[in-house]
Amino acid sequence: MGRRSLQASPDGIKRVKAALKRKKWSQTYLAGVVDCSRQTIWSLLNAKAVDCDFFMNICSRLDLNWQEIAEPELVEEEKENSVDIDALVQEVREKIKPLIEDRCGTMQVLDMTHPIELNDIYTSVNVLKTITGQRRKNISELVEEYTSEDFEHFKLGNIETRVPGLEAVKKYPRLMILGKPGAGKTTFLKYLAIECIRGKFQTERVPIFVTLKNFAEAANKPSLLEYIVHLLTVRGLTAAQVADLFDYGRALILLDGLDEVKDEDNSRVINSVRNFYENYFLSKQFIKHSQKYSKEIQDSFPEYLNEDKIPTSWTLNWLYNNFPNNFYTNYFTITCRIAASEYKFINFTEVEVADFDEEQILNFVNKWFNRKVVKPEAFLKRLKDNTRIKQLATSPLLLTLLCLVFEGSLDFPANRSELYNDGIDALLKKWDASRGIERDQVYKKLSPNRKQELLGKIALTTFEEGNYFFKRQPAEKYIRDYIRNLPGANTDEEALEVDSEEVLKSIEAQHGLLVERAKGIYSFSHLTFHEYFTAREIVIGKQSSQEALKNLASHTMEKRWREVLLLAIGMSSSADRLLLLMKKQVDKLVADEKLQQFLMWVSQKSLSVKVSFKLVVVRAFYFTLDPAYDNLHNQAQDITCDLDQDISCNQELHLDRYFARALDLAHNLAQTSSDSQGFSLIRNRDLFDHNSVFDLSQYPELKQALQQFPSREDWTKFKQWRKANGQAWIEQLKAAMIKYRNIGHDWQFTNEQEKLLKQYYDANQLLIECLNSDCVASPEVRQQIEETLLLPIAEIEKRQQQS
């Protein structure tokens, strides 16, 4: 550091006195202007040593050049002893660059076989300025935020305004970054260090990256300052150079993983961090200037600033705005898991890492597969096709897991429960273990399996009630009811209450499977995990029983239970019982007489055509063929696809699809003339010329009806024809279709019956999806279910009697 004092020369003293006389200022008034004591002015005028900053400020107020007032040899000494801080910063950056590159330049998590360059995979981080768990919202407001009419789009994510992480670091010199496990906090901090050392961010500062777990476990328990000095001095720096960096406010201090410190070291580490930033957040130049300009600050603010007190944030902003080039501040950024953030630091701004949005997922995936054989488009398509798996992709850690899984097999597992189990295993065990972190166990008897059992009980209870959000008190009660039954558990109610509160915090902080969505209101971090633990409790947990399976099967037609059923089938050591219970529920749904007549027609029509496909495929085709139920074909996933059957090449089915579509469009054209698609389809000449693949000679009345449809070239004639003959022509066309092809029947279903048919079709499609999910089911049950899908009850009973 530079010399701490200067002394006026005899000639300089004369000049100061002349300036005072010229300005008509007294010594007392000058002391007030400079904000120093009158003793300081007396010392200067009597050739005594004066603090160099006060010396310079006195000269400035008197419009004098301090170098002309001070003793010449002291001026030269001041110049010689002053630090060229910019040159020092560049020297230090060069010396520690290998250290930063080595510690922050790569990442290797989960089952990665080798590290990858950070910048090859890094995706920009966004943060939320409002901490999710600190919002004052009730459950009804959360439900309105996070749900939509279509349950398939139900998503738990961040909906607050997002700010780029880099902007937050630039704006807030003291920043606490909170986030769920695997949210990308450490990766972001490493990115800051790399960008800084490579001259792309905060180029006037030196990045100092500290893993707080390593600091806590360092030998001899050094202070944070001592620890940092040691890190840098082994790279060839001197302690004085490190001190200069801090004194001049030229450090970007990145403290990672406050939550990873063991309980026994917490207080020491927190106090050391607090002492360090209180001493070095403000550079010494900053302190001097705040002392110099305290008069101006007092004029602007009611709060007095003195050397013993760090300025408040608004005083700090005043100094930034008025004297931007006169001081520097060290920048502090700390990361911590959101549920472990009880530790508060004065004047730190808290932000929360936001979940990945669509654009971030796309960027991450494109970077991940950029240099691999697998194309990112293939991964993104499979992700788009599976909304439940896509929910996990909002977490950087779980998105990494999805990429690793897909990279190995070019697909996601057919049995999704295996994939979700891997994700939960990563959060419960692998994520901490891969970084050598041993968490303090709040409740020693809660092994990972016990935690899954506990989460299963919470999930099943809340899911059955339709509660995706639940308050802290019920959650803690679920925990108390569970842990009091563990071997050797403390049965004292007050102790259990304390334990349940700590267990809830532990599950959130350490694993992120439960998260606080608003003050005192929790949910599972992903709907997928809520569904997974619900299924697990029914199939594997203590709820497992025939009665529990019956109760689960009763929800077969409910959309929100669809994923739970699929997961339960996938988890079962034998899925036969549950599959048969589901099939029974599905068949009971359409016991109505008219619906059974419709299913009988579907069955008989399917038997009448010559095809090489499975009959269930043909039944699915005709089920969705009728124009009145065309929405079934559009809204539901086609069962023919699930059974891997391509029916587009069959001539009979193709012809029936054409006729059904033509009849549907004819109904529209009888009322409007604006449907050009309908004209082109009904007047399709490919049906009539001699090269047509369809032989209509065997359907003379049908061919004649189609040919009677007029051209649209003369609108007036068409409108007249439509008015006079449209309805009769439709009836003629319908009668011909029924006669020759047995399609086009007017079933006249009620709205309720149509709704039941839609539910019935979806439920059958679910059964097929269950069979295709790589579940453990006997060949006999598979065959029985597949062969009786979309059959009327009478036909099913007949087959059962024959078997």
Salt bridges, closest charged atoms under 4 A:
ASP11 OD2 - ARG15 NE 3.31
ASP51 OD2 - ARG4 NH2 3.52
ASP53 OD2 - LYS288 NZ 3.09
ASP63 OD2 - LYS23 NZ 3.16
GLU68 OE1 - ARG15 NH1 2.95
GLU77 OE2 - ARG3 NH1 3.08
ASP86 OD1 - ARG250 NH2 2.76
GLU91 OE2 - LYS95 NZ 3.20
GLU101 OE1 - ARG198 NH2 2.76
ASP111 OD2 - LYS430 NZ 3.52
ASP120 OD2 - ARG371 NH1 3.41
GLU145 OE1 - ARG135 NH1 3.37
GLU145 OE2 - LYS137 NZ 3.12
ASP150 OD2 - HIS153 ND1 3.77
ASP150 OD1 - LYS559 NZ 3.69
GLU152 OE1 - ARG388 NH1 3.61
GLU160 OE2 - ARG135 NH1 2.69
GLU204 OE2 - ARG205 NH1 2.54
GLU217 OE1 - LYS213 NZ 3.38
ASP247 OD2 - LYS284 NZ 3.73
ASP259 OD2 - ARG337 NE 3.48
ASP259 OD2 - ARG439 NH1 3.07
GLU260 OE2 - ARG435 NH1 2.75
ASP265 OD1 - ARG268 NH2 3.55
GLU296 OE2 - ARG61 NH2 2.96
ASP299 OD1 - LYS295 NZ 3.42
GLU303 OE2 - LYS309 NZ 2.61
GLU350 OE2 - LYS344 NZ 2.94
ASP355 OD1 - LYS180 NZ 3.04
GLU358 OE2 - LYS390 NZ 2.98
ASP385 OD2 - LYS381 NZ 3.13
ASP385 OD2 - ARG382 NH1 3.78
GLU407 OE2 - LYS372 NZ 3.65
ASP411 OD1 - ARG382 NE 2.72
ASP425 OD1 - LYS429 NZ 3.03
ASP432 OD1 - ARG337 NH2 3.14
ASP432 OD1 - ARG435 NH2 3.44
ASP432 OD2 - ARG439 NE 2.82
GLU453 OE1 - ARG450 NH1 3.92
ASP481 OD2 - LYS477 NZ 2.91
ASP481 OD1 - ARG484 NH1 2.93
GLU493 OE2 - ARG484 NH2 2.35
GLU501 OE2 - LYS505 NZ 3.66
GLU516 OE2 - ARG472 NH2 3.07
GLU531 OE1 - ARG388 NE 2.86
GLU537 OE2 - LYS457 NZ 3.33
GLU558 OE2 - HIS555 ND1 2.80
GLU563 OE1 - ARG416 NH2 2.75
ASP587 OD2 - LYS583 NZ 2.72
GLU652 OE1 - ARG741 NH2 3.27
ASP656 OD2 - LYS605 NZ 3.31
ASP656 OD1 - ARG741 NE 2.58
ASP664 OD2 - ARG661 NH1 3.13
GLU701 OE2 - LYS739 NZ 2.60
GLU731 OE2 - LYS734 NZ 3.99
ASP762 OD2 - LYS758 NZ 2.55
GLU769 OE2 - ARG416 NH2 3.86
GLU769 OE1 - ARG562 NH2 3.05
GLU786 OE2 - LYS614 NZ 2.94
GLU795 OE2 - ARG799 NE 3.51
